[in-house]
Amino acid sequence: MVKLILNIVALIRGLIVFGSMLGYMLMYGITRIVKKHNAEAAFGLRRIWINTIGLPVLNIHVEKKGEVYDKPAIYIGNHRSFADPVVVCRYLDAFVIAKAEVASYPIINKGAELTGVIWVNRNDKNSRKETRSKLLEIWSQGYNVLVFPEGTVGTDPTTLPFKMGTFIEAAQNNMTSVPFAIEFKSKKDLWMIKQFIPQYVYQFSKWKTSAKFYIGEPILDNDPESLKSKTQSWIDTNLKEMQKDWSEVF
């Protein structure tokens, strides 16, 4: 009986979340008749939705440590769940590099594209190359870029091996990199099922979601391997720190 009630809660949440995405996109489209679409307006739309719908409806509570860097940077972090961008983008305006599979999710894909998501097919060399060029272009225009270099969702206590592409671009072009770590209290928040709808129900058929989001100090390094090592080490160290009080997960 309890499980049924919680599944109904997840369903109601889903209807509100996805229905509101459509509503917000429609209202945004109408306002673009008199106001030009640009990155700042798109980020504003995303931030409003996260603060008024995303976090409250899904009942996600975030413990944050550290501050966003005050200049354009590449934010590099671990990946736990499809809820990660909802947590991170509450505090950070950034273009998000996401795997192309997410582009097949109805409603989410359009909202993502509208508010600054760059799709990458990690199995396609040309796609990866184009994404790296886009990363440099966006950063050079004065915007932040958010990258999950594991290339997939990790369910181990520490990070999976990082892909080198982001670190090569950052090192070669003197980009500032900012590491971040994200962790959830419940094992239900880790991407365990690998299918969107079953995972959504599994994750949000509980009353509350607790997350931690830590931001590190900026890193400049012209050696890609060194940059990768420093970034991954910071993230893994902070994941272990986050997990000390959350034995439920690991």
Sequence and secondary structure as in RCSB ss.txt:
>XXXX:A:sequence
MVKLILNIVALIRGLIVFGSMLGYMLMYGITRIVKKHNAEAAFGLRRIWINTIGLPVLNIHVEKKGEVYDKPAIY
IGNHRSFADPVVVCRYLDAFVIAKAEVASYPIINKGAELTGVIWVNRNDKNSRKETRSKLLEIWSQGYNVLVFPE
GTVGTDPTTLPFKMGTFIEAAQNNMTSVPFAIEFKSKKDLWMIKQFIPQYVYQFSKWKTSAKFYIGEPILDNDPE
SLKSKTQSWIDTNLKEMQKDWSEVF
>XXXX:A:secstr
 HHHHHHHHHHHHHHHHHHHHHHHHHHHHHHTTTS   HHHHHHHHHHHIIIIIHHHHTEEEEEES   SS  EE
EE    TTHHHHHTTT   EEEEEGGGGGSTTHHHHHHHTTEEEE TT HHHHHHHHHHHHHHHHTT  EEE TT
SS   SSS     SHHHHHHHHTT  EEEEEEEESSGGGS  S SHHHHHHHHHSSS EEEEEEE   B  S HH
HHHHHHHHHHHHHHHHHHTT TTT 
